[in-house]
Amino acid sequence: MRIPAHSVCTAIRDDIVTGVHARGSRLTEELLARRYGVSRVPVREALRTLEAEGFVVTRRHAGACVAEPSAQEAADLLETRALLEPLGAARAARRRTDAHLRVLRGLVRLGQERARQGAGEELRPLGGWFHETLAQAAGSPSLTALLTQLRHKIAWMYTVDAPAGPVEYWAEHGAIVDAVARGDGERARALMALHTERSTPAHRLRFAPGGGRTERVRNAQPRVNTASVRQ
């Protein structure tokens, strides 16, 4: 497989997230360069970037290895997401462009249609696209980068069960977009906080702490005042 040198970091990250490079496995420059069809220079640069992002660690006598985050580190990601996603929605209500809004509304229409049809396999990528577009609509490159990195790391550490009520799940997306379209940052923030809280228990660790079976995440976050959100 030959890829452009500037895409080496993305390719290695994607392979870590999907499990091609297992947790704890060594990442040798020579083998990676051969796998992606590039020289060792972009591989070395990519490994530095991935170490800064937390996907790679450097160990004495072993060199670069895929990181092995603990269950607590994984839980911290979901807690951070619960803080940043609502912030992104509130910012999007103030900074979104008409182009962002068109894409968001189109994704909601398509998601609601697929949910009614029971096309569950198509909903996950649509949901990812929705949250990515909303993050971009926040108009803050640093916040967008943080949210993107969070999504990658959460996808690496967790599997996510399909929502029990996909129609209602996409209705929540629609309500968030309505608030963003009206420029109502506080409502967008509250709705996203509720949406994030409801989706957290569907996350299950891909690895089993202590050798046991994987478990769903227990939501330890305080509940949002749903009465005020629904008004």
FIDODREN-771411 format. One line per 2 residues: number of its first residue (from 1); their letters; for each residue x, y, z of C-alpha. Coordinates in steps of 0.02 Angstrom, whole numbers, padded with zeros to 5 digits. Layout:
NUM) a) X:Y:Z | ...
// end
This chain:
1) mr) 00000:00000:00000 | 00075:00167:-00052
3) ip) 00006:00328:00020 | 00061:00511:00011
5) ah) 00193:00554:00141 | 00083:00687:00220
7) sv) -00052:00556:00252 | 00060:00435:00347
9) ct) 00005:00499:00517 | -00180:00478:00472
11) ai) -00148:00303:00403 | -00055:00244:00559
13) rd) -00185:00322:00673 | -00326:00238:00578
15) di) -00237:00070:00589 | -00214:00093:00777
17) vt) -00398:00138:00799 | -00457:-00013:00699
19) gv) -00339:-00132:00788 | -00219:-00168:00645
21) ha) -00081:-00113:00764 | -00129:-00193:00929
23) rg) -00115:-00110:01100 | 00063:-00125:01162
25) sr) 00136:-00183:00996 | 00300:-00112:00930
27) lt) 00298:00013:00789 | 00464:00002:00697
29) ee) 00503:00137:00571 | 00568:00013:00443
31) ll) 00414:-00097:00444 | 00295:00050:00443
33) ar) 00388:00131:00299 | 00373:-00030:00201
35) ry) 00188:-00051:00243 | 00139:00124:00187
37) gv) 00262:00139:00043 | 00357:00291:00107
39) sr) 00529:00332:00176 | 00567:00323:00362
41) vp) 00566:00514:00379 | 00375:00541:00369
43) vr) 00352:00386:00478 | 00466:00461:00612
45) ea) 00371:00626:00605 | 00204:00535:00615
47) lr) 00258:00437:00768 | 00306:00599:00856
49) tl) 00135:00672:00818 | 00044:00514:00875
51) ea) 00145:00511:01035 | 00090:00690:01071
53) eg) -00091:00636:01040 | -00076:00488:01158
55) fv) -00086:00346:01032 | 00098:00301:01043
57) vt) 00225:00289:01185 | 00414:00271:01178
59) rr) 00485:00135:01291 | 00665:00101:01338
61) ha) 00740:-00044:01241 | 00580:-00059:01137
63) ga) 00559:00108:01049 | 00389:00166:00987
65) cv) 00242:00059:01040 | 00054:00075:01032
67) ae) -00007:00150:01196 | -00108:00048:01321
69) ps) -00224:00173:01407 | -00304:00121:01570
71) aq) -00491:00109:01601 | -00480:00272:01699
73) ea) -00398:00360:01552 | -00535:00295:01440
75) ad) -00669:00358:01560 | -00584:00528:01564
77) ll) -00609:00541:01376 | -00798:00525:01393
79) et) -00800:00652:01534 | -00699:00774:01427
81) ra) -00816:00743:01281 | -00965:00784:01394
83) ll) -00887:00954:01427 | -00824:00997:01253
85) ep) -00969:00938:01142 | -01094:01059:01225
87) lg) -00966:01199:01212 | -00946:01163:01027
89) aa) -01135:01166:01001 | -01150:01333:01091
91) ra) -01009:01406:00987 | -01088:01339:00827
93) ar) -01249:01432:00868 | -01150:01594:00864
95) rr) -01026:01559:00725 | -01102:01435:00602
97) td) -01113:01481:00419 | -01258:01450:00303
99) ah) -01155:01312:00222 | -01133:01224:00389
101) lr) -01319:01238:00422 | -01364:01163:00252
103) vl) -01251:01013:00283 | -01317:00988:00460
105) rg) -01499:00995:00404 | -01462:00876:00261
107) lv) -01380:00752:00379 | -01526:00761:00499
109) rl) -01651:00729:00359 | -01550:00582:00295
111) gq) -01523:00513:00470 | -01708:00524:00513
113) er) -01754:00440:00348 | -01629:00298:00374
115) ar) -01685:00278:00555 | -01867:00258:00503
117) qg) -01813:00130:00372 | -01713:00032:00500
119) ag) -01551:00055:00403 | -01444:00047:00560
121) ee) -01281:00012:00470 | -01289:00183:00386
123) lr) -01324:00282:00544 | -01154:00269:00628
125) pl) -01055:00358:00490 | -01194:00486:00473
127) gg) -01184:00522:00659 | -00996:00543:00648
129) wf) -01015:00662:00501 | -01148:00761:00598
131) he) -01036:00786:00750 | -00885:00827:00641
133) tl) -00983:00960:00546 | -01051:01033:00707
135) aq) -00874:01044:00776 | -00817:01135:00619
137) aa) -00965:01253:00633 | -00898:01309:00804
139) gs) -00774:01417:00709 | -00630:01372:00824
141) ps) -00489:01270:00746 | -00417:01224:00916
143) lt) -00585:01162:00981 | -00620:01069:00819
145) al) -00449:00984:00831 | -00483:00933:01011
147) lt) -00653:00861:00969 | -00583:00768:00818
149) ql) -00444:00692:00924 | -00570:00643:01057
151) rh) -00679:00554:00928 | -00528:00457:00864
153) ki) -00474:00403:01038 | -00650:00357:01093
155) aw) -00671:00252:00935 | -00507:00167:00978
157) my) -00553:00126:01158 | -00739:00093:01145
159) tv) -00868:00003:01043 | -01035:00092:01041
161) da) -01201:00001:01042 | -01330:00060:00917
163) pa) -01460:00174:01000 | -01615:00081:01059
165) gp) -01724:00217:00982 | -01637:00280:00825
167) ve) -01784:00390:00773 | -01781:00480:00941
169) yw) -01590:00488:00933 | -01597:00581:00768
171) ae) -01738:00690:00830 | -01614:00750:00963
173) hg) -01492:00793:00824 | -01631:00891:00738
175) ai) -01671:00989:00896 | -01488:01035:00915
177) vd) -01481:01099:00736 | -01641:01200:00763
179) av) -01560:01286:00912 | -01401:01318:00813
181) ar) -01502:01390:00668 | -01590:01511:00787
183) gd) -01425:01564:00865 | -01483:01502:01036
185) ge) -01317:01451:01111 | -01381:01406:01283
187) ra) -01516:01290:01217 | -01393:01211:01095
189) ra) -01274:01183:01241 | -01410:01105:01351
191) lm) -01477:00993:01214 | -01303:00930:01170
193) al) -01264:00898:01354 | -01422:00793:01367
195) ht) -01383:00703:01204 | -01206:00662:01261
197) er) -01267:00602:01431 | -01394:00485:01352
199) st) -01267:00410:01233 | -01130:00377:01362
201) pa) -01200:00212:01431 | -01193:00136:01256
203) hr) -01001:00141:01261 | -00912:-00022:01303
205) lr) -00724:-00038:01325 | -00638:-00134:01187
207) fa) -00514:-00200:01315 | -00556:-00284:01480
209) pg) -00472:-00209:01635 | -00396:-00347:01740
211) gg) -00434:-00479:01609 | -00622:-00477:01637
213) rt) -00757:-00450:01509 | -00791:-00280:01437
215) er) -00931:-00180:01515 | -01041:-00035:01471
217) vr) -00995:00132:01543 | -01092:00185:01697
219) na) -01143:00366:01682 | -01073:00455:01834
221) qp) -01111:00629:01770 | -01247:00734:01855
223) rv) -01406:00733:01755 | -01456:00886:01655
225) nt) -01618:00973:01702 | -01718:00895:01561
227) as) -01876:00992:01601 | -01796:01158:01552
229) vr) -01715:01081:01398 | -01880:01018:01328
231) q) -01971:01181:01345
// end
